[in-house]
């Protein structure tokens, strides 16, 4: 059997269907509920055949902090990967049940942990189901019989903290792009977490993630480039932020597809910045 190779960080339903039974491939379901939604995913009890659940909220977050979705330590990430049978030789395709929502977060996490062999399923489970591809109930999921031996190699350049934001936000060669809605960005809408202040990081710009997603798919690369070109980001360092580090990864994935590589995600995002004392906030 030919070795698997990703030519870009996004794969189609047809690509996954062709390679679904490859022994080096692992498919991950990384579904979480939208923080701004009270609705459950329409296919909450279904998954792609042989998929494994990637538990962002518990196994793959730092549960010692009250800031949601923070990266775990490389050691904790490695152990959680081993528990679901992942090793460094595996090629990974990650999807979610909302199309493109939480799956890019997992793509970024693996890249931050030094694993390049990962791609996002464009359109997620809705596109897979729409093409009549094989699904199964989560009760019948195939749990790995053997532990993996994954070992993370942390790449700190792909993640940013609040101290770095303070140092970078006035740098003309750095652009911070915020994936939240325009109303939250300007404090015209309340934050879903009531403890947070409204507004945005000074000098950041707003790119709501819905501007680059259409019917659960990322826009074609040409259209992504047109959207990003409006921000005059050529040769700038790009830092992506949002409410809790989920949708920031959608626009980071878009930037990667458009050819930008000087990129990072502010892991704490507004869940951290909006509760810090003494940091500047613009509205």
C-alpha positions as CSV (number, residue, x, y, z in Angstrom):
1,X,0.0,0.0,0.0
2,X,1.3,3.4,-0.9
3,X,2.4,5.7,1.9
4,X,-0.1,8.6,2.7
5,X,0.9,12.1,2.0
6,X,-0.9,15.4,2.6
7,X,-0.3,18.1,0.0
8,X,-2.2,20.7,2.0
9,X,-3.8,21.0,5.5
10,X,-7.3,20.4,4.1
11,X,-8.7,17.2,2.5
12,X,-11.9,16.5,0.7
13,X,-14.5,13.9,1.4
14,X,-13.4,12.0,-1.7
15,X,-9.8,11.9,-0.5
16,X,-10.8,10.6,2.9
17,X,-13.1,8.0,1.3
18,X,-10.3,6.7,-0.9
19,X,-7.9,6.4,2.1
20,X,-10.2,5.6,5.0
21,X,-8.9,2.0,5.5
22,X,-5.2,2.9,5.2
23,X,-3.4,1.4,8.2
24,X,-1.4,4.6,8.9
25,X,-4.5,6.8,9.0
26,X,-6.4,7.8,12.1
27,X,-9.6,9.8,11.9
28,X,-10.5,12.0,14.9
29,X,-13.9,13.5,15.8
30,X,-13.2,16.8,17.6
31,X,-16.7,18.0,18.0
32,X,-17.6,20.6,20.7
33,X,-20.7,22.7,21.0
34,X,-20.5,26.3,20.0
35,X,-20.2,28.6,23.0
36,X,-22.7,31.0,21.5
37,X,-25.2,28.3,20.6
38,X,-27.8,26.4,22.7
39,X,-28.3,23.8,20.0
40,X,-26.7,20.4,19.7
41,X,-25.1,19.2,16.5
42,X,-27.7,17.4,14.3
43,X,-25.7,14.2,14.2
44,X,-24.6,14.1,17.8
45,X,-24.7,10.3,18.0
46,X,-23.0,9.6,14.6
47,X,-19.3,9.5,13.6
48,X,-17.3,8.6,10.6
49,X,-16.5,4.9,10.4
50,X,-13.7,3.9,12.8
51,X,-13.3,7.5,14.1
52,X,-11.9,8.2,17.6
53,X,-13.1,10.9,19.8
54,X,-10.7,13.7,20.5
55,X,-11.9,15.3,23.7
56,X,-10.8,18.9,23.5
57,X,-12.6,19.9,26.7
58,X,-11.2,17.3,29.0
59,X,-8.3,15.1,27.8
60,X,-6.7,17.7,25.6
61,X,-7.0,20.9,27.6
62,X,-5.3,22.2,30.7
63,X,-7.9,21.5,33.3
64,X,-5.9,23.2,36.1
65,X,-6.9,26.7,34.8
66,X,-10.3,28.3,34.6
67,X,-9.5,29.7,31.1
68,X,-11.2,27.3,28.7
69,X,-9.5,25.2,26.0
70,X,-5.9,26.1,27.1
71,X,-3.2,23.9,25.6
72,X,-2.1,21.1,27.9
73,X,1.6,20.5,28.6
74,X,3.4,18.5,25.9
75,X,3.6,15.6,28.3
76,X,-0.1,15.6,29.0
77,X,-0.9,16.0,25.3
78,X,1.4,13.0,24.5
79,X,-0.2,10.8,27.1
80,X,-3.7,11.7,25.9
81,X,-2.7,10.8,22.4
82,X,-1.2,7.5,23.5
83,X,-4.5,6.7,25.3
84,X,-6.4,6.8,22.0
85,X,-3.7,4.9,20.1
86,X,-1.9,7.7,18.3
87,X,1.8,7.4,17.4
88,X,4.1,9.8,15.6
89,X,4.0,7.8,12.4
90,X,0.3,8.2,12.0
91,X,-1.4,10.5,9.5
92,X,-4.4,12.2,11.1
93,X,-7.6,13.6,9.6
94,X,-9.7,15.6,12.0
95,X,-13.3,16.7,11.5
96,X,-16.2,18.0,13.5
97,X,-20.0,17.7,13.3
98,X,-20.5,21.4,12.4
99,X,-18.5,21.4,9.2
100,X,-15.6,23.7,10.0
101,X,-15.6,24.8,13.6
102,X,-13.4,23.0,16.2
103,X,-11.4,20.7,13.9
104,X,-8.9,23.5,12.9
105,X,-8.1,23.8,16.6
106,X,-6.9,20.2,16.7
107,X,-4.9,20.8,13.5
108,X,-3.2,23.7,15.2
109,X,-2.6,21.7,18.4
110,X,-0.9,18.9,16.7
111,X,1.3,21.3,14.7
112,X,2.2,23.1,17.9
113,X,3.1,19.7,19.4
114,X,5.4,19.1,16.4
115,X,3.2,16.8,14.4
116,X,2.9,17.9,10.7
117,X,1.0,14.9,9.4
118,X,-2.5,16.2,10.1
119,X,-5.3,17.7,7.9
120,X,-8.8,18.9,8.4
121,X,-11.8,17.4,6.6
122,X,-13.4,20.2,4.6
123,X,-17.1,20.2,5.3
124,X,-16.8,17.8,8.3
125,X,-19.4,15.2,9.1
126,X,-22.2,17.1,7.2
127,X,-20.3,16.8,4.0
128,X,-19.4,13.2,4.7
129,X,-23.0,12.3,5.3
130,X,-24.2,14.3,2.4
131,X,-22.0,12.1,0.1
132,X,-23.5,9.0,1.7
133,X,-20.2,7.8,3.1
134,X,-20.1,5.2,5.9
135,X,-21.0,6.3,9.4
136,X,-21.6,4.5,12.7
137,X,-23.0,5.3,16.1
138,X,-20.6,6.3,18.7
139,X,-21.7,3.4,20.8
140,X,-20.1,1.2,18.2
141,X,-16.9,3.1,18.0
142,X,-13.7,1.2,17.5
143,X,-11.6,1.8,20.6
144,X,-7.9,1.1,20.0
145,X,-6.6,-2.1,21.5
146,X,-3.0,-0.8,21.7
147,X,-1.6,2.3,23.2
148,X,0.2,4.7,20.9
149,X,3.7,6.0,21.5
150,X,3.2,9.6,20.5
151,X,5.8,12.1,21.8
152,X,5.3,15.8,21.4
153,X,8.0,18.2,20.2
154,X,6.6,21.5,21.3
155,X,6.9,24.5,18.8
156,X,6.5,27.6,20.9
157,X,6.5,29.8,17.8
158,X,2.9,28.8,17.0
159,X,1.5,30.0,20.3
160,X,1.4,33.4,21.9
161,X,0.6,34.5,25.5
162,X,-0.6,37.7,27.1
163,X,2.9,39.1,27.7
164,X,3.7,38.7,24.0
165,X,0.5,40.4,23.1
166,X,1.4,43.4,25.2
167,X,4.8,43.5,23.5
168,X,3.4,43.0,19.9
169,X,0.1,45.0,19.8
170,X,1.8,48.3,19.0
171,X,4.3,46.7,16.5
172,X,3.5,47.9,12.9
173,X,5.0,44.7,11.6
174,X,2.5,42.6,13.6
175,X,-1.2,42.2,13.0
176,X,-3.6,40.7,15.5
177,X,-6.8,39.3,13.8
178,X,-9.8,38.6,16.0
179,X,-12.3,35.9,14.8
180,X,-15.2,37.0,17.1
181,X,-18.3,38.6,15.8
182,X,-18.2,42.3,15.0
183,X,-20.7,43.0,17.9
184,X,-18.4,41.3,20.4
185,X,-15.3,43.0,18.9
186,X,-16.9,46.4,19.5
187,X,-18.6,45.6,22.8
188,X,-22.0,46.1,21.2
189,X,-22.9,42.5,22.0
190,X,-22.4,40.9,25.4
191,X,-19.7,38.2,25.8
192,X,-21.2,34.7,26.3
193,X,-19.0,34.5,29.5
194,X,-20.6,37.1,31.8
195,X,-17.4,37.6,33.7
196,X,-15.6,39.1,30.7
197,X,-15.2,42.7,29.7
198,X,-16.3,43.8,26.3
199,X,-14.1,45.1,23.5
200,X,-10.9,44.1,21.8
201,X,-7.1,44.2,22.0
202,X,-5.9,47.6,20.9
203,X,-4.8,47.8,17.2
204,X,-6.3,44.4,16.5
205,X,-8.6,44.0,13.5
206,X,-11.8,42.0,13.2
207,X,-12.2,39.0,10.8
208,X,-15.2,37.1,11.9
209,X,-14.6,33.5,11.0
210,X,-17.9,33.2,9.2
211,X,-16.5,35.4,6.5
212,X,-14.2,32.6,5.4
213,X,-16.6,29.7,5.8
214,X,-19.4,28.9,3.4
215,X,-21.9,26.0,4.0
216,X,-19.5,24.4,6.4
217,X,-16.5,24.5,4.0
218,X,-13.6,26.9,3.9
219,X,-13.7,29.3,0.9
220,X,-11.6,28.3,-2.1
221,X,-7.9,29.5,-1.8
222,X,-8.4,32.3,-4.3
223,X,-11.3,33.8,-2.3
224,X,-9.4,33.3,1.0
225,X,-6.5,35.3,-0.4
226,X,-8.9,38.1,-1.5
227,X,-10.4,38.3,2.0
228,X,-6.9,38.4,3.7
229,X,-5.5,40.9,1.2
230,X,-8.0,43.5,2.5
231,X,-6.0,43.5,5.8
232,X,-2.7,44.4,4.2
233,X,-0.8,41.6,5.9
234,X,2.0,41.0,3.5
235,X,5.3,40.3,5.4
236,X,3.6,40.9,8.8
237,X,3.6,38.6,11.7
238,X,0.0,37.4,12.2
239,X,-1.5,36.5,15.6
240,X,-5.0,35.1,15.7
241,X,-7.3,35.4,18.6
242,X,-11.0,34.8,19.4
243,X,-13.2,34.0,22.4
244,X,-11.4,30.9,23.7
245,X,-8.9,29.9,21.0
246,X,-11.3,27.8,18.9
247,X,-12.3,30.0,15.9
248,X,-8.9,31.7,15.9
249,X,-7.6,28.5,14.5
250,X,-10.1,28.6,11.6
251,X,-8.6,31.9,10.3
252,X,-5.1,30.5,11.0
253,X,-5.9,27.6,8.8
254,X,-7.2,29.9,6.1
255,X,-4.0,32.0,6.3
256,X,-1.9,28.8,6.0
257,X,-3.8,27.8,2.9
258,X,-3.3,31.3,1.5
259,X,0.4,31.0,1.9
260,X,1.2,32.8,5.1
261,X,3.5,31.1,7.6
262,X,4.6,33.7,10.1
263,X,1.6,32.9,12.3
264,X,0.6,32.0,15.8
265,X,-2.5,31.7,18.0
266,X,-3.1,33.7,21.3
267,X,-4.1,30.6,23.3
268,X,-5.8,32.4,26.1
269,X,-7.7,34.7,23.7
270,X,-10.5,36.9,25.0
271,X,-11.3,34.4,27.8
272,X,-8.0,35.5,29.3
273,X,-7.6,39.1,28.1
274,X,-11.1,40.1,29.0
275,X,-10.5,39.2,32.7
276,X,-6.9,40.4,33.2
277,X,-6.4,43.5,35.4
278,X,-4.5,46.4,33.9
279,X,-4.4,45.5,30.3
280,X,-5.6,47.9,27.6
281,X,-9.0,47.3,25.9
282,X,-10.4,49.2,22.9
283,X,-14.1,49.2,21.8
